[in-house]
Amino acid sequence: MPLLLVIIASACIINILLLSVSIGDLGNDNKNELVMILKRPGDEYGKSLVIVSLQKDRGNRIQVYDMKNLNPWRVHIADVDGDGIKELSIGVYKEARLDPVMAKRPFLYAWNGKTIYPKWLGSRLSRPFDDYVFCDVNDDSVDELISIELAGDGSKLINVYGWKGFGFEGIAESSLFEDISHIRVTGAKRIRAKVKTDDKWRWIGISLKHDKIEVE
């Protein structure tokens, strides 16, 4: 049985649910890691972060981190600064030192194979946001952060951010939609979002050209 199925089956046995998962070369050694956020049934946010090293020659090493104080809900593996070394982004729901209100925040961590450590525990994005992904949408060998954000009038928009060495800086924004329910990476430099316009839902493609968002 594949390892992921074994982990999911084991989690079900001990009454734990898989909230978010990402697979990538987090260790920069041409071998993938499986990163998961686990939660208890009935909870909105996760309790634990699990990193599984998928190395057949060394066995599958497992690290577990207690994150109940961070309320994690999303995890991504991405190279935000283009140095060829992947970072671990964890979407959390908590207060920040310079912004003491409960809100969703995209934290960044590095991993040295033995432990994770903070790279950027930023306050917020430009606006409150529902969800986010990473993708190299402008073919610059850097993964941009693409988010679903809430406008002041209740509508939503797509925002694209790039890493500037001290945090994320906005690159481009889409026009407003009545609602946006999903955003996902569908391939290299490919983003799709489910949007609502004229009271109808549809899937659109999102690309970035000359620092402007184009909708397909």
Number of C-alpha atoms within 10 A of each C-alpha: 5 6 12 11 10 11 13 14 14 13 16 14 10 9 11 18 20 16 20 19 18 17 18 19 18 25 18 15 8 10 13 16 23 20 24 23 25 23 24 18 13 7 11 12 21 27 21 21 21 16 24 20 22 19 13 9 6 8 10 15 13 13 15 14 13 11 16 14 12 19 20 28 22 22 25 23 24 27 22 27 17 13 9 12 16 22 23 24 26 23 21 24 19 17 16 15 9 8 12 10 12 11 15 21 24 24 20 23 17 18 18 10 14 8 12 16 12 13 16 16 17 17 20 18 18 13 13 16 21 15 20 21 21 23 24 24 23 18 13 9 15 20 24 27 23 27 22 23 24 20 14 9 8 11 15 23 19 23 22 26 21 19 18 11 10 9 16 20 16 17 18 18 19 15 12 19 17 16 20 24 14 14 23 17 18 11 10 10 17 16 22 18 19 15 22 18 12 7 8 9 14 10 15 14 16 20 18 20 11 9 13 14 20 16 14 9
